[in-house]
Amino acid sequence: MFNSSKTKTPPISTYEDEAQKVVTLIGSGATCEGAFSARDTTRIDGTINGPVHIEGSLIVGQSGKINGDVTAQNVFLAGEINGNIDCNSGKLEVSDSGKLIGDVTTKSIVIDENAIFQGKCTMTTDINSATTAKERAAATVADKN
């Protein structure tokens, strides 16, 4: 009864989960000129002037700043990003101290009160979620009739 043959997608990571997995750290006061990439969860408290590609999650601390496009699985922003963000299969969280100037493609987004976001957001979804939502809507309409 409670077992489902459908495969369940893992929950989207939270900031606290990812903060414990940080493998790469760009410290406050450090500056990186040019493209930056890393395989695992990365925290940036310094400045990067160039595109950033992270295969894991990206945490931008309050003193962190990125001037360039960002690609990562999940992005947790407390600092500043001037560029587009692509985390189309994950989550973007912008804290109350975060500032994002650029367009976003993401599956899930959380923007705290007082955060700054100037740009366009494109939400992605997997086909199963869209199909489930349509089925629920159709069932609701059928129940009302």
N, C-alpha and C positions, 0 to 999 in steps of 0.2 A: 504494500500500500504506500509506504513512504519512499521506497526505492524508485528512482527514476532512471530510465534507460538513456535519457538525454545527458550529454556531457555538460558539466557545469563549468562556466568560466571562472577563473580565480578572481577573488575580489580585487578591486583596484587598490593599489598601495596607498597608504597614508603617509603623511610627512614623518610621523614618528617611526614608522617601520623603516623608511628609507634612510633616515638620519643615522640609524644604527648600522647601516651597511656601507657607509661612505668609505670608498677606497682611495679616491683621488681628491686632494684638497689644494685649492689655490687660495693662499692666505691673504688677509687684509694687507694692503700696501703693495702686493705683487701685481705686475702688469704683463699681459701676454699680447704681443703684436702678431696678428696673423691667425690662420686657422688653428683651431684647437679641437682635439678629439680624444675620447677615452672610452674604454669598454664597459666599465662598471659605474656604479653610483658615484657621482661627483658633486662636491660642494665648492662653490665659488664665492669667496669673500673679497677677492681683489677685482681687477678689471681685465676684461678680454676685449680687444679690438679686432674683430674678425668673426667668421662663422664658427659655430660650436656644434659638434656632432657627438652625442653621448649615446652609447648603446643601452645603457641602463637609465637610471633616473638622474635628474639634475636638480640640485638645490642651490638657489642663489640667495645668499644671506643678505642681511640688511645693508651691509657695506659693499655688496657685490654689484657689479655693473657689466653688462654685455652690450657691445655695440656691434651687432651683426645678427644674422639669422641663426635660429636654434632648432636642432632636431634632437629629440630625446623621447624615451618611452613615457616618462612622467616628468612634469616640471613643477617645482614648488618655488614660488617667487616671493621673496621678502625685500629684494633690492630693486634693481632696474634693468630692463631689457629694452633696447631700441632696435627692433628688428622683428621679423616674422617668426612665429613658433609653430613647429610641426610635431605634435605628439598625438597623431591621429588614432592610435590604438590605446592610448592611455588617458591620463588626467592632467589638467592644468589647475593649480591652486595659486591664487594671487592673494597674499595676506594684506592686512590693512596698511602696511608700510610699503607694499609693492607698487611698482610703476611699470606698465607695459605700453609701449608705443609701437604698434605693429599688428599685423593680422595673425589670427590663430586658426589652426585646424586641430581639433581634438575630439575625443569621444565623450569626455566629461569635463566640466569646468565649474570652479568655485571661485567667486570673487567676493572678498570680504568688504564690508562697509569701509569707506574712506580709501580704498585702493583706487588706483588710476589705471584705466584701460581706454586707450584711444586706438580704435582699429575695427576690423571686421572679424567675426567669429563664424567658422564653418564647423558644424557638428557632424561627426561621422558616427555610423552605427553599423552593427553587423546585421545581416539579413534576418537572422533568427529573432532578434529583438524587435525589428520592424514588423515582422510577420506576427509575432505574439501580440504586439500592440494593436494591430489591425483586427486580429481575432477577438481580442477583448472588447474593442469598440463595437464590432459587429454583434457580439453576444449581448452587450449592454443595450443596444438598439433593439435587438430581437426580444429581450426581456421586457422592455417598455411597451412593446406592441402587443 
